[in-house]
Amino acid sequence: MEAAGLRRRRNIKAPVGTFLLLMFLFLPASCLPEEAEKQPACPHGDYRTDEGVCCNKCSPGFKLVEVCHAVGQRSNCTACPADQFSDQMNFMPNCRRCRRCKLKNEEVDTPCERYQNTICRCKKGFYKYRIDSETYECRRCSSCRSDEQQIQQCSQDQNTVCGCKEGYYKGARGVCEACKNCSDECKLHCTSPPMLNTKGQDRTTNLVPVVAGVAAVAVVMLVLGIFITYMTTKRFTKRKLLKSSSQLAEASPDSCQESLVYSEEPSENNVNAQRYMTEQETSNLPDCVPLEIRIPELIYSVLDLVPVLQVKQLVRCLGVKDSEIEQADLDHRSCREAHYQMLRVWAERGSRAAGGGGTLLLPLPLLQELIDKLRLMHLGRAAEELEIKYCIQ
């Protein structure tokens, strides 16, 4: 009878799981509750305020002074002050500060206007050396050696390009060597135009399939090693949990004595009942103790897990306004810092609403809300990582 009751309990869970799956499939990708109420679109170039009124944006070079309050009214805009600019249509109350060309060997190319930021360039004889997509430094242009000739002149974005003179070839050390000093095998390079090393190119072409094959084998071995490690860890953990559950069963025979009694020919019902009790005891074991959810640490974890192109979609799902998102973009040149500010607005607002005041700790319900939104955006892996880190059962 106990086994029959367990089967009925499982049959009740099946429709609930099916219902949740259907809800998940029909949810919109943006998961914004405002989409449920369709409103007529604003005219081109206008935006909808929090009161639902369509207002015009300010032109480049202007900032918002007062938003319109009714249909037919226009926003009040004023020109950006000196040393500030706005280079796009906006509805922001502040303009952005003009850039200053303060790097070494850097000068102003185009001064700042209220509709355009300052444009900087390297001084004559220097070029921009890119450190990353947003950072560079001005380095001095290189000069060609006596055995080289200039192929491409130094420019703002590229250093001088040099090649070997006629009668020289690119040697094994990467420097130009005279053809008269080499063997008959290397003299064929001197019959080609400068910088053309046919033999070296043939060797490189022949090495491409070999390198690709080695890389493919390395990737397969790495994936195989990860899979074997995962399966081994999973089996070890399962055995350890089963062993712990059997010890608990021996320590308290009154609670599960009936389900552990075997007859000489055990029936299928008894086997299923025993398996269910073992799973129940295993699931009751505590895995870990929940950690304190510190807001800065949580935000950086989210930024490491969520793709950059989906961060703004996530904060909109969490209730952050478009005006707050645009303000964060304007205040921070770094994309990561702007995304941090957007998530901090959501976290601090939720903490205050939960009665946390100015604390740096995030309430657990807000973390659960964040995990639910990640799953709705098909970011289940990120949600699982946060659940593991903060011991969410």
N, C-alpha and C positions, 0 to 999 in steps of 0.2 A: 504493500500500500504506500509505503514511503517513496518507493521508486516511481510509482504512478503519479504521486503528487509532484515529484520533481519534474517529470515530463510535462505536466500541465503548466507548471511554473515557466518552463522554457517556451511553451507554445504561446503563452501570453506575451512574452517579450518580443516574439517575431513580428507581429503587426506593428508594434511601436517602432522597431528598427526600420521597417519598410516605410512608415510614415515620415520618419526623420530623413531618410534617404530622398524621398520625393520632395520634401521641403528644400533640401540642399540643392537639388537639381534645378528647381524653379526660382531660386533666389537670384536677383540681378547681380552682375559681376561687381558693380560698385558698392553694393550693400548700403546705399544711402536711403534712409527712410523718406527723404523729400521726393524721391522719384515716384512714390506711390501716388502723389497728388500732382498731376500734370498741370503746368501753368503755361500760358502763352509765352512764346519766346520774346525777349526784348529786341528792339531794333538793333541793327548792326552798329557796333561801337558803344552801345549802352550796356549796363549791368544791372542786376536786380539787387536791391538793398535788403537788409534783414526785415524791413517792414513790407517787402514785396513790391516796391515801387521801382520802375525802370528809370535810372538816372544816367546822364551822359558822363563819360570819362573826361578827365583833363588831358589836354594835348601835351606833347613833349615840350619840356621847358616850363611846365606849370605844375602846381600841386593843389590838392583839394583844401578849400577853406570851410565850406559848408555843403553838405549833401542835400539834394532836393527832398522834399517831404510829401509831395503829392504829384499826381499825374499831370503832365503839362509843364511842370516847373523844371528848371535847369540847375545843375550844380554850380556852386560859386567857386571859381578857380583863380589863383593868383600866380604870378611869375616866380620862378625860383630865385632866391637871393644870390648875391655874388659868392663865388667859390662853391656853388652847388649846381646840380643838374638833374634832369629827368629825361631819359632818351626814349621813352615809349608812352603810349596812352596808359593812363593810370587813374586811380582814385585813392591815392595815398596822401596822408596829411603832411608828409615830409619829403623833401628832395634829398638826393644822395650827394655826399661830399665829393668834390673833384679829386682826381688822382694827382699825386705829386711824383715827378720823375726824380727819385732820390737814389737810384742805384748808381754804383760807381761806373763812370764812363757812359752815362745816359743823359740825354737832353730832350727838350720838348720838341715834338714834331708839329702837333696841332694843339693850340691852347684850348682850355676848357671853355665851353659855351653852356648856356643854361639848358640847351637841348642835346648836348653831347659831352662826353667825358674827355679828359685830357688824353692825347695820344703821344706816347713816348717812343723814342728810337735810340739806338746806340750811336755814339759819336763816330765820325769818319775814321776808318781804320779799325773798326770793331764790328762784331756781328753777334746776333742773339744766339746763345747756347742754351737750348731747352733742357731744364732739369726735370720738369714734369709738364703736364698740360697747362698749368697756370703760372709756373715759375720759370724764370730764365735769368741769365746774367750776361753781361757784355764782355766778350773775350776779344783779345787782339787778333787781327787777321794774320794768318801764316804767310810766310814768303817761300817761294820755291827755291830749291838748292841749285847749285851750279850745273848739276847733271840732270836737272828737271826743267820742264817748260810749263807755263800756266795754261791750263785747259779751260778753267772757268774762274772768273774774277770774284773776289770776295764781295758779298752783298749783305744786306741787313739780316737775312735769315740763313745764310750758309757761308762757311769758311772757304778759303781759296782751295781750288782743286788743281793738283799738279800731276803731271805725267812725265815719263822718261823722254829725254830728247832722242832725236834720231841717232842711231849708233849705240844706244843703251837699251837694256832690258831690265825688267823687274826680277831681281834675284831672290834666292830662298830667304834671305834676311829681310826682305821687304824694301830694300834700297836699290837704286839704279846702279847697274854695273856695266862697264864698257864691254861691247861685244868681242873686242880683240883679246880680252883676258879670259874668255870662257872656251869650253870645248866645242867641237863641231855640233854636238847635240843641242846646245842652247843657242847657236847662231841663227837658227830658224826664227827665233823670236824677234830678231833684229830686222828681218825682212818684212814684218808686219807693221802697221801703223803704231804710233806710240800708245802705250798702255794696253795693247792687245797681246795677251799671253795665251796662244791657242792651246799649248800643251797643258798649261795650268788649268784652263777651262775644261779640257777633256778630262783631266783627273778629277776635277770637282764634279763634273757630270756623272762620271763613273762611280763616285763615292755616294751620290744621292740615294740610289736604291739600297746600298749597304746600310747607310745611316737610318733610312726609313725602316728597313727590316729589323735592325737592332732595337729601334725605338718601339716598334710594334710588339716585339717579344718582351721587352721590359714592361710595357703596359699590361700585357696579358699576365705576366708573372706577378705584377703588383696586385692586379685585381684578384687573381687566384689566391694570393697570400692573405689579402683582406677577407675574402670569403671563408677560407679555412679558419682564420683567427676568430671570425664572428661565430661560425658554427661550433667551434670548440668552446668558446666562452658561453654560448647559449646552453650547450649540453651540461657544462660544469655547473652553471647557475641552477639549471633545472634539477640536477641530481642533489645539489645542496639543499634546495627548497623542499624536495621530496623527503630527504633525510630528516630535515627539521620537523616536517609535518608528522612523520612517523614517530619521532621522539615525543611530540606533544600528545599523540594518540595513546602512547604507552603510559604517559604520566597521568592522563585523565580518562580511564577506561569507561567511566559511567556515561560520558557525553557522547561517545561514538562506538560503544561496545557492540550495539546491534548491527551497525553497518560494517564492522570488521569481522563478523562471524562468517566463516566459510564452511560450506557443506562439502561432502566428498565430491559431489559433482555441482559446482557453482553454476547458477543460472545467469542469464544475461542481465536480469534486473538487479541481482546482487552486485555484479561487476560494475554496472552503471552507477549504482548508488554509492559504492565505495569510491569510484573515480570522482564523483561530484563532491563527496565529503572531503577528499584529499585536496581538490581545487579550492574549496571554500576555506579550509584551514590554511592553505598556502597564501591565499589572497588576504587573510587576516593578519599575516605577519607584517610588521612595520618595516618599510623599505628605508626610509630616512626621515629626518626631522626637518620640517619646512624652515627655510632660511628667511632672514629679514630681507625685504624687497626694497633695496635702496634705489631711488629714482635715477641718479646718474649711471650707476652700474647697469640697471635694466635697460636704459636708453641705448648705451653703447652696445649691449648684447643684441638688441633689436636691429641696430644699424649694421652689425656684422652678419646677421642672418637674413635680413630682407633685402632683395635686389634694389639698387638705387632708384630704378625707374618706377618702383611700386611703393616707395615710402610716402609720397604725397597721397596716393590712393588710400593707404592705410590710415593716415591721420585724418583724412576726410571721413572715413568710416568711423573713426573714434570721436567725431563731432567737432573737429577744429575748423574754424571758418576760413573761407577763401581769403578774406582780408588779412587774417593772421598768418596764413601761409605766404602770401605775397610780401608781407612786412618782414618775415624771417628771411626771404630771399634777398630783399633789398638791404637788410642790415648785415648780412654775412656774405662775403665773396666766396668762401669755401662752401661747397655743396653739403659736405658732411656736417659742418657747424649749423647751416640753415636747417637741415633735417633734425639735428639735435634740438634746436629751439622749438620746432613744431611739436615734437613729442613731449618736450618739457611743459609746453602750454597745456597739453591734454593732461599730463600727470599731475601738475600742481593744481589745476582746476578740479580734477577728480578728488584729489587729496583734501582740498578745502571743503568740497561738498560732502565728503564723508566725515567731516569733523576733525580732520587731522591738522588744521591750522597751517603753519609754515614748515611742517616736518618734512624731512628728506625721505621718509619711508612711504611706500605706496601701499594702500589697502589691498588685501587679497582679492576682493571682488573686482577691482579694476584690472588686476593681472589676469583674472579669468576672462574678463571682457576682451582684453587684448588677444588672448589665446583663441577665443571664439572668432574674432574678426580675422585672424590669420588663417584659420581653417576655411572661413567663407571665401577668402581670396585664393584658395588652393595653395596655401603655404603651410601645409601640414608638417613638413620637416622642421620649419622654424618653430611651430607651436610645440612639437615634441621636445625640441631642444630646451625651450623655456620650462616645460613641465618637468623635465629631468633635472635642470639646474636648480629650480625652486621647489622640487619635491611635491608637485601638484599631482594628487592621486586621481 
